[in-house]
């Protein structure tokens, strides 16, 4: 079947692989209008050819009321594989690009690695635009997949502009609706792996694809009659880079710096308005300091869980909010990506 992908504003359909609507400049979204199915692939009926099984079944470790889903037990060691397997499988299923095509992505690290892996699996030529001061370990992983890496001196916005203007097809994960749609699998796994849903789910926030994809899956479960209510969503950002928290709390014009949570660097997310709307319905945003992040990563390691700093933000937020509710932390990236830091 052909997916219904249309503009979030003017509702005009996407015709090819545009990343935003040519008519009004807004984001596209993929409409989910079928019933949930226990067989994972049946929840993505628009995909006929999967380049990889989308059911990753990443483990959940439980410490009484504290649950942790290690969502970096995936091929490229981050949750980004959930979105990439959907994006590239759709492209292959519908023959949207010929083999050998140059495909462009802008990324702080994890998405670039995942994008490079799946590009190579589909016989495309990945070109990744990264910040000149990007994490060395993540760059080494991108190089290992044979991607062409372009280092850019500038902001995250500069990476996007250069990736968009370059020769080839821009498939930036922060924009592509198939990528966000692939994150629905996380909600289904949470539902299938636990006898009951957690009361709270903590997730790290950058561009917002994880938040929107997770909520889309939870809403699908609810409309399909599988769950009666959606858990409270706690969106976590570093204190030094917290545009979602600031927008929700009416904080204007604050200058942003850097954080040890190097995967959470997006300042001007194209999804900021939608994230605000969803959190007003389902949860809240909180911030944590770099000191709290470092302490929380060490605490996780002492529990046998080796996550990157950006994932440890969720544990830092959990400790600040109390332990009265059953809480699930989504740990999105492996600690191996922060070796030497």
HELIX and SHEET records of a PDB file:
HELIX    1   1 UNK A   40  UNK A   43  5                                   4    
HELIX    2   2 UNK A   80  UNK A   93  1                                  14    
HELIX    3   3 UNK A  110  UNK A  121  1                                  12    
HELIX    4   4 UNK A  136  UNK A  144  1                                   9    
HELIX    5   5 UNK A  156  UNK A  165  1                                  10    
HELIX    6   6 UNK A  177  UNK A  182  1                                   6    
HELIX    7   7 UNK A  184  UNK A  193  1                                  10    
HELIX    8   8 UNK A  209  UNK A  223  1                                  15    
HELIX    9   9 UNK A  243  UNK A  248  1                                   6    
HELIX   10  10 UNK A  272  UNK A  282  1                                  11    
HELIX   11  11 UNK A  290  UNK A  302  1                                  13    
HELIX   12  12 UNK A  309  UNK A  321  1                                  13    
HELIX   13  13 UNK A  335  UNK A  338  5                                   4    
SHEET    1   A 2 UNK A   5  UNK A   7  0                                        
SHEET    2   A 2 UNK A  28  UNK A  30 -1                                        
SHEET    1   B 6 UNK A  60  UNK A  63  0                                        
SHEET    2   B 6 UNK A  66  UNK A  70 -1                                        
SHEET    3   B 6 UNK A 327  UNK A 331  1                                        
SHEET    4   B 6 UNK A 200  UNK A 204  1                                        
SHEET    5   B 6 UNK A 232  UNK A 238  1                                        
SHEET    6   B 6 UNK A 283  UNK A 288  1                                        
SHEET    1   C 4 UNK A 148  UNK A 152  0                                        
SHEET    2   C 4 UNK A 125  UNK A 131  1                                        
SHEET    3   C 4 UNK A 102  UNK A 106  1                                        
SHEET    4   C 4 UNK A 169  UNK A 170  1                                        
END                                                                             
